[in-house]
Amino acid sequence: MKRRLAVGLAVALGVLTAGVGVATSYGAKTATTTLTMWSYDNQDPGLEPVLKQLSKQFEQSHPGVKINLVFKDFNSLVGTVPRALASGSGPDVTEGNQGYQTDAQLVKAKLILPLDKYIKKYHWDRLYSQSTWGMFRWTPDGKSFGKGPIWGLAQTGQNVVVFYNKAKLRSLGFDPDTMPTTFAGFDKLLGQLRAKLPKSQPVIEEGNKEGYGFIHLFGGIWGAYEKPASVRNWIYHVPGSRYDTPGTIKALAKLQSWAKSGYFNSDYNAVGYDVSAGLFAKGKGVFWIGGDWDSTIIKTGLGKDVGAMASPPGPRGVWSSIGGLSGPWHISSKTKYADLGAEWLNYVITSTQAKKLMFGQQQLPADSSAKAPANNPYLTAVYKAFKTVADDNGLLLYTDWASPSMYTTLQNQYQQLLAGRTSAAGMAKAVQTDWDKFDKTLR
């Protein structure tokens, strides 16, 4: 599923051409080399201002080159890009989407290029932790996820973060500057807060109307009971992987116990994900556990009273959560300008200017060498939460990538689990059944 990103270009930077790359003329004065790029990063408006600014700078350092940026909504792009690429008149560079529904099909149909030679040329192997690269790896037949050549590159990081209201914690007798550093401690704190809060007030504000709220929230619990590598292997369909493990069942039981204990707002299935972030920003709930792409919504409401941290680890000590990297950029196998497309990607992802603009847009550069602005402690905390998990190889990816029907299965099963209509073991069995059915088509 596509994660929506936060709003607000906070910095207005002048054109900076130094460091873009060696100025090269790709066309005579009467001709122009046009590179067409398709992106869905225009929500709220997402990375659109960043990509436009960087592309202008790239054009200025590359006489004769024009970057034609085309923005589409997510469903329109992923729904039409296979046909557009196959026709030969599609984009030179485009975003895809991790998982079997989009990227596997692009690889299988040979519509995009493996990026290994560019990884070597630009030293992209230093961008992400080793486990993170798996989400861009496919065998050339599109059947094996997580291994084989690398076909994509991401611009930003995404992570499910524990946001908290410092003022509310203080009013209830807790110090927001000494938050729990273990999952057991966090679990205990939730119980203590429930005992002190009026029944009408939730401990955790949640929005599950679209069906992915609890897919996201569950990651911090899951990682406390199950090895992150095992979760990723299951998403990648590594033979022998299981969802119905003792660790996962214990984690599901813990989530169900939170619901039974009244930790969540009772109307979570009627509240949208972003809406719940907005309600938390207005003072509802002590915690909101959700995507860092909504960090600006929360900051706008709570101001200096907002805190952010990674979900605390279980006994293994591994920081983990649902998260990954943004939609992958791909180079068309039919483009005449693959090398130039790779050079553009290198600039919009790795340059100092790119990282500065991304932080200015309240977005987190995927490049592990990035440094958050020193004068923005909140953004630093949000970025630290992502880096802590990513550097610990704890990103669990997005569970719905495991099969084309997995999102619907998870949506239904979480609703049944939280309503007490199924058990943790029952949900685990249903999810594994979906996985098994799809797995058979890959063998």
TALIN-V171730 format. One record per helix or strand of 3 or more residues. SS is the DSSP state (a for helix, b for strand). FROM is the first residue (numbers start at 0). TO is the last residue. If there is no record, write none. Layout:
# TALIN-V171730
ss->[SS SS]
from->[FROM FROM]
to->[TO TO]
This chain:
# TALIN-V171730
ss->[b a b a b a a a a b a a a a a a a b a b b b a a a a a a]
from->[32 47 64 73 92 102 115 123 129 155 165 182 212 227 245 267 272 286 291 305 322 328 337 351 376 398 405 423]
to->[38 60 70 86 94 107 121 125 135 164 170 195 224 234 259 269 280 290 304 308 324 331 349 359 390 401 417 439]
